[in-house]
Amino acid sequence: MAMVGWSVRVSVASPAAVRARRAVGGGRAVGRRGRTCCGLRAGQSVGEEPVRVVAISDVHVDHPENMQWVRDLRDDLGACCVLAGDVSGDTDLLKEALLVFRAKYGRVFFTPGNHDLWLTSRERRMGKSSLDKLAELLRWCEEEAGVDTRPALVGGRVWVVPVLSWYHSSFDTEPDIEGWQGIPPVERVMRDFKRCAWPQPLSDAADDSVLAEHFDGLNGGEYQRLWDQARAASRAGDPVISFSHFLPHIELNPEKRHLYLPTLPRAIGSTYLGRRVTDLAPQVHIFGHTHFGFDGVLTKDGATVRYIQAALGSPKERGVRMPSLEIGCIETGPVPIYDGEQGWAPVCPRARWSAYYAVNKRRPELNTELSPWAAQRYRRAAA
């Protein structure tokens, strides 16, 4: 089923990718000389405003191996680190990890993911909602931890723009899988539906897009003033990097027939977020949540944006399906996004799903055949 109004181009380390990157204001590619395997320069001296940007999502420090990964990151006070959500469902671990990131990088930007808003049994008994936890977390980040959660100009030249969002089922506009039995609804699999709690009237809304719209509305007030400045900078061709935890467009996720959980797209993204990103038209938008390596270009309503997902994921995921998770050398640190001296980091040729769609047209109407790895989990319906 064609997506009306979309012009999609996903590129990987090709002349088309270079042209697209230039079209959105990209500069020279970051070179390798004097850099680590991730293409980073040595850190600037302490006290200098960082003009390099690196990014990571889904560090899930509930896993001890992942918390150790965070602690083992090299100090890089000359860089700004973007954390695109899902640090931990445990508030204490979440804060500990954010403070470690803050000590290692000159500046840290963060927006919460779904895991970050999970509630404990004790918090539920106290009557706390996930919106209460969100407000407390954002307040702690800004007032105590020195972690940025609102748009800001970095190094006098690069805008970094966090965007609050939440998913809704109507984001999924592609046909469901047909002819297979045993595929569970996403509500039964994802723990968000048990671990998150929302105040009335949000908890009573029959349409879950009401919650997504509420989250989008949180990007207002002082945030909107900063957003307008970032949008003006984007229109002027200055570097702008936005990020969210959830997906702004369905095309950034593999088609349902390729997924272990074909119902997953009902809980991954927001059309409200998509409209915001299109309005801002940044050169790069970073996202997380689905744990698929992605680095490609998508055009929507005249806005050409490079989309990047660099998720650490769980130790089990890295052991079982690292090729579909990796982007660059994700195991050793956040991936480079921008260098104030050299421009945008080159497109990663090892991001599997953006590479796949660079050569394969998206065809969601092929919804009766599952990919071999997904078909092993389910059974065909009787004719």
C-alpha positions as CSV (number, residue, x, y, z in Angstrom):
1,M,0.0,0.0,0.0
2,A,1.6,3.3,-1.1
3,M,2.0,6.0,1.4
4,V,0.3,9.0,-0.1
5,G,2.4,12.2,0.0
6,W,5.7,10.5,0.8
7,S,8.9,10.6,-1.2
8,V,11.3,8.1,0.4
9,R,15.0,7.9,-0.2
10,V,17.1,5.8,2.1
11,S,20.8,6.0,1.3
12,V,23.9,4.4,2.6
13,A,27.5,5.6,1.8
14,S,26.6,6.4,-1.8
15,P,26.6,9.5,-4.1
16,A,22.9,9.8,-3.4
17,A,23.5,9.9,0.3
18,V,26.2,12.5,-0.2
19,R,23.8,14.6,-2.3
20,A,21.0,14.2,0.2
21,R,23.3,15.2,3.1
22,R,24.4,18.3,1.3
23,A,20.8,19.1,0.5
24,V,20.1,19.3,4.2
25,G,23.0,21.5,5.0
26,G,25.7,18.8,5.6
27,G,29.4,19.8,5.4
28,R,32.5,17.8,4.7
29,A,32.5,14.2,5.9
30,V,34.4,13.5,9.1
31,G,37.7,11.9,8.2
32,R,39.6,9.1,10.0
33,R,43.0,10.7,10.7
34,G,43.6,11.1,14.4
35,R,40.3,9.5,15.4
36,T,39.0,6.5,17.3
37,C,37.2,3.7,15.5
38,C,34.0,5.8,15.8
39,G,35.6,8.7,14.0
40,L,36.0,11.0,17.1
41,R,38.7,13.5,17.6
42,A,40.6,13.8,20.9
43,G,38.6,15.7,23.5
44,Q,38.9,19.4,23.8
45,S,40.3,20.9,27.0
46,V,38.0,21.2,30.0
47,G,35.9,24.3,30.0
48,E,35.6,24.7,26.2
49,E,32.0,24.6,24.9
50,P,31.7,21.3,23.1
51,V,31.2,21.5,19.3
52,R,31.1,17.8,18.6
53,V,27.9,15.7,19.0
54,V,27.7,12.0,19.7
55,A,24.5,9.9,20.3
56,I,23.3,6.7,21.9
57,S,19.9,5.3,22.9
58,D,18.5,2.4,24.9
59,V,21.4,1.9,27.2
60,H,19.2,-0.1,29.6
61,V,21.5,0.0,32.6
62,D,19.2,-2.4,34.5
63,H,21.6,-4.9,32.9
64,P,24.8,-4.8,35.0
65,E,26.9,-5.3,31.8
66,N,25.3,-2.2,30.3
67,M,25.9,-0.1,33.4
68,Q,29.6,-1.2,33.2
69,W,29.6,-0.2,29.6
70,V,28.6,3.3,30.7
71,R,31.2,3.5,33.4
72,D,33.9,2.3,31.0
73,L,33.2,5.1,28.5
74,R,36.3,7.3,28.0
75,D,36.1,10.8,29.2
76,D,35.3,13.2,26.4
77,L,34.6,16.6,27.8
78,G,34.9,18.1,24.4
79,A,31.8,16.4,23.2
80,C,28.0,16.8,23.7
81,C,26.2,13.5,24.2
82,V,22.6,12.9,23.1
83,L,20.7,10.2,25.1
84,A,17.6,9.3,23.2
85,G,15.7,7.6,26.1
86,D,15.4,4.2,27.8
87,V,18.1,4.5,30.4
88,S,16.4,2.5,33.1
89,G,13.1,1.6,34.6
90,D,14.7,2.0,38.0
91,T,14.8,5.7,39.0
92,D,18.0,5.3,41.1
93,L,19.9,3.5,38.3
94,L,18.6,6.0,35.8
95,K,19.9,9.0,37.8
96,E,23.2,7.2,38.5
97,A,23.7,6.6,34.8
98,L,22.9,10.2,33.8
99,L,25.4,11.5,36.3
100,V,28.1,9.2,34.9
101,F,27.3,10.5,31.4
102,R,27.4,14.1,32.7
103,A,30.8,13.5,34.3
104,K,32.2,12.1,31.1
105,Y,30.8,14.6,28.5
106,G,30.9,18.4,28.4
107,R,27.2,18.5,27.9
108,V,24.4,15.9,28.0
109,F,21.0,16.1,26.4
110,F,18.2,13.6,27.3
111,T,14.6,12.8,26.6
112,P,12.8,10.0,28.4
113,G,11.7,6.7,26.8
114,N,9.0,4.3,27.8
115,H,11.2,2.4,30.3
116,D,12.2,5.6,32.0
117,L,8.5,6.2,33.0
118,W,7.8,2.7,34.5
119,L,6.4,2.8,38.0
120,T,7.3,0.5,40.9
121,S,4.6,-1.2,43.0
122,R,5.4,1.3,45.8
123,E,5.0,4.3,43.5
124,R,1.6,3.0,42.3
125,R,0.5,2.5,45.9
126,M,1.5,6.1,46.6
127,G,-0.8,7.2,43.7
128,K,2.0,8.4,41.5
129,S,1.4,8.4,37.7
130,S,4.0,8.1,34.9
131,L,3.3,11.8,34.2
132,D,4.3,12.6,37.8
133,K,7.5,10.6,37.3
134,L,8.2,12.5,34.0
135,A,7.8,15.9,35.7
136,E,10.1,14.9,38.6
137,L,12.7,13.5,36.2
138,L,12.8,16.5,34.0
139,R,13.0,18.8,37.0
140,W,15.9,16.8,38.5
141,C,17.8,16.8,35.2
142,E,17.6,20.6,34.8
143,E,17.9,21.7,38.4
144,E,20.2,19.1,40.0
145,A,22.0,17.0,37.4
146,G,22.9,19.7,34.8
147,V,21.3,17.5,32.0
148,D,19.6,19.4,29.2
149,T,16.0,18.4,28.3
150,R,15.1,21.5,26.3
151,P,16.4,22.9,23.0
152,A,19.7,24.7,23.3
153,L,22.5,26.1,21.2
154,V,25.8,24.2,21.6
155,G,29.1,25.8,20.9
156,G,27.4,28.8,19.4
157,R,26.7,27.0,16.2
158,V,24.7,23.7,16.6
159,W,21.1,23.5,17.9
160,V,20.3,20.3,19.8
161,V,16.5,19.8,20.1
162,P,15.0,17.1,22.4
163,V,11.3,16.3,21.6
164,L,8.9,14.7,24.1
165,S,6.6,12.1,22.6
166,W,4.6,8.9,23.2
167,Y,3.4,6.2,20.8
168,H,-0.2,5.5,19.6
169,S,-1.7,2.6,17.7
170,S,-2.9,4.7,14.8
171,F,0.7,5.5,13.9
172,D,0.6,2.0,12.3
173,T,-0.9,2.6,8.9
174,E,0.3,-0.5,7.1
175,P,-1.7,-3.7,6.5
176,D,-1.6,-6.3,9.3
177,I,-0.1,-9.8,8.7
178,E,-2.7,-12.2,7.4
179,G,-2.9,-16.0,7.3
180,W,-0.8,-16.7,10.4
181,Q,-1.8,-17.9,13.9
182,G,-0.3,-17.2,17.3
183,I,0.8,-13.6,16.7
184,P,0.1,-11.9,20.1
185,P,-1.2,-8.3,20.4
186,V,1.5,-5.8,21.4
187,E,-0.4,-5.0,24.6
188,R,0.2,-8.5,25.8
189,V,4.0,-8.4,25.2
190,M,5.1,-4.9,26.0
191,R,5.4,-4.2,29.8
192,D,4.5,-0.6,29.3
193,F,0.9,-1.5,29.5
194,K,1.4,-2.8,33.0
195,R,4.2,-0.7,34.3
196,C,3.0,2.7,33.2
197,A,-0.1,4.5,34.7
198,W,-1.8,7.6,33.5
199,P,-4.0,10.1,35.4
200,Q,-7.6,10.7,34.4
201,P,-8.9,11.5,31.9
202,L,-5.9,10.1,29.9
203,S,-6.3,6.7,31.6
204,D,-10.0,6.5,30.5
205,A,-9.5,7.6,26.9
206,A,-10.6,4.9,24.4
207,D,-8.3,6.4,21.8
208,D,-4.6,6.1,22.8
209,S,-3.8,9.0,20.5
210,V,-5.1,11.3,23.2
211,L,-2.0,10.3,25.3
212,A,0.3,10.9,22.3
213,E,-1.3,14.3,21.8
214,H,-0.8,15.2,25.4
215,F,2.9,14.4,25.3
216,D,3.2,16.5,22.2
217,G,1.6,19.4,24.0
218,L,4.3,19.2,26.6
219,N,6.6,20.7,24.0
220,G,5.1,24.2,24.6
221,G,5.7,27.3,26.7
222,E,9.4,28.1,27.0
223,Y,10.2,25.0,24.9
224,Q,8.2,26.5,22.0
225,R,10.2,29.7,22.1
226,L,13.4,27.7,21.9
227,W,11.9,25.5,19.2
228,D,11.1,28.6,17.1
229,Q,14.7,29.7,17.3
230,A,16.0,26.3,16.3
231,R,13.5,26.2,13.4
232,A,14.8,29.6,12.2
233,A,18.3,28.3,12.4
234,S,17.3,25.3,10.3
235,R,15.7,27.5,7.7
236,A,19.0,29.5,7.6
237,G,21.0,26.3,6.9
238,D,22.6,26.2,10.3
239,P,23.3,22.7,11.9
240,V,20.2,21.4,13.8
241,I,20.0,18.0,15.4
242,S,16.7,16.9,16.9
243,F,16.0,13.7,18.8
244,S,13.2,11.6,20.4
245,H,12.8,8.2,21.8
246,F,10.0,7.1,19.6
247,L,9.8,7.0,15.8
248,P,8.4,10.0,13.8
249,H,7.7,7.9,10.7
250,I,6.6,4.3,10.1
251,E,9.2,4.0,7.3
252,L,12.0,4.0,9.9
253,N,10.9,0.5,11.1
254,P,11.2,-2.8,9.2
255,E,8.0,-4.0,7.6
256,K,5.8,-6.3,9.8
257,R,6.7,-9.5,7.9
258,H,10.3,-9.0,9.0
259,L,9.5,-8.6,12.7
260,Y,9.6,-11.3,15.5
261,L,6.5,-9.4,16.8
262,P,4.5,-8.2,13.7
263,T,2.2,-6.2,16.0
264,L,5.0,-4.0,17.3
265,P,4.4,-1.0,15.0
266,R,1.2,-0.2,17.1
267,A,3.5,0.9,19.9
268,I,6.6,2.5,18.4
269,G,5.8,6.0,17.0
270,S,3.7,9.2,16.9
271,T,2.3,11.1,14.0
272,Y,2.4,14.2,16.2
273,L,6.1,13.7,16.5
274,G,6.4,13.2,12.8
275,R,4.7,16.6,12.1
276,R,7.1,18.3,14.5
277,V,10.2,16.9,12.9
278,T,8.8,17.8,9.5
279,D,8.1,21.3,10.7
280,L,11.6,21.7,12.2
281,A,13.4,20.1,9.2
282,P,16.6,19.4,11.0
283,Q,19.6,18.0,9.2
284,V,19.6,15.0,11.5
285,H,17.0,13.4,13.7
286,I,18.0,10.7,16.2
287,F,15.6,8.2,17.6
288,G,15.6,4.9,19.6
289,H,13.1,2.4,21.0
290,T,13.1,-0.4,18.3
291,H,16.7,-1.4,18.6
292,F,17.4,-1.6,14.9
293,G,20.5,0.1,13.5
294,F,19.5,2.8,11.1
295,D,21.3,5.6,9.2
296,G,19.4,6.9,6.2
297,V,17.6,9.8,4.5
298,L,13.8,10.2,4.3
299,T,11.9,13.0,2.5
300,K,8.5,14.1,3.8
301,D,6.6,17.1,2.6
302,G,9.7,18.8,1.3
303,A,11.7,18.1,4.5
304,T,14.8,16.0,3.8
305,V,16.1,14.6,7.1
306,R,18.8,12.0,7.9
307,Y,17.5,9.6,10.6
308,I,19.8,7.7,12.9
309,Q,19.2,5.0,15.5
310,A,22.2,3.9,17.6
311,A,20.7,1.7,20.3
312,L,22.9,-0.2,22.7
313,G,20.2,-2.8,23.5
314,S,20.5,-5.6,25.9
315,P,23.5,-8.0,26.3
316,K,21.3,-10.8,24.9
317,E,20.4,-8.8,21.8
318,R,24.0,-8.0,21.2
319,G,24.8,-11.7,21.4
320,V,21.9,-13.0,19.3
321,R,21.3,-10.3,16.6
322,M,24.2,-7.8,16.7
323,P,24.2,-7.4,12.8
324,S,20.6,-5.9,12.9
325,L,21.4,-3.8,16.0
326,E,24.8,-2.3,15.2
327,I,25.7,1.0,13.6
328,G,29.4,1.9,13.5
329,C,31.2,0.6,16.6
330,I,28.3,1.0,19.0
331,E,29.9,-1.5,21.4
332,T,32.7,0.9,22.3
333,G,30.7,4.2,22.7
334,P,28.1,6.6,21.3
335,V,28.3,7.2,17.6
336,P,29.6,10.5,16.1
337,I,27.0,12.8,14.6
338,Y,28.6,16.2,14.1
339,D,32.1,17.7,14.3
340,G,32.3,21.5,14.4
341,E,35.5,21.5,12.3
342,Q,34.8,18.7,9.8
343,G,31.0,18.7,9.5
344,W,28.6,15.7,9.6
345,A,29.8,12.2,10.3
346,P,29.7,10.0,7.2
347,V,26.7,7.6,6.7
348,C,27.3,4.3,8.4
349,P,27.4,1.5,5.8
350,R,26.8,-1.2,8.5
351,A,23.3,-0.1,9.6
352,R,21.5,-3.1,8.3
353,W,17.9,-1.9,7.9
354,S,18.7,1.4,6.2
355,A,21.1,-0.5,4.0
356,Y,18.3,-3.0,3.2
357,Y,15.9,-0.2,2.2
358,A,18.5,1.5,0.1
359,V,18.1,-1.3,-2.4
360,N,14.7,-2.8,-1.6
361,K,11.4,-0.9,-2.1
362,R,9.1,-0.9,0.9
363,R,6.2,-3.2,0.1
364,P,4.0,-3.5,3.2
365,E,1.2,-5.1,1.1
366,L,3.2,-8.3,1.0
367,N,1.6,-9.2,4.3
368,T,0.9,-12.9,3.9
369,E,4.5,-14.1,4.0
370,L,6.7,-13.8,7.0
371,S,10.5,-13.7,6.8
372,P,12.1,-17.1,7.7
373,W,13.3,-15.9,11.1
374,A,9.8,-14.6,12.0
375,A,7.9,-17.6,10.5
376,Q,9.7,-20.0,12.9
377,R,7.7,-18.5,15.8
378,Y,4.2,-18.8,14.3
379,R,2.0,-21.2,12.3
380,R,0.0,-20.8,9.2
381,A,-3.7,-20.6,9.5
382,A,-5.7,-23.5,8.1
383,A,-6.9,-22.8,4.6
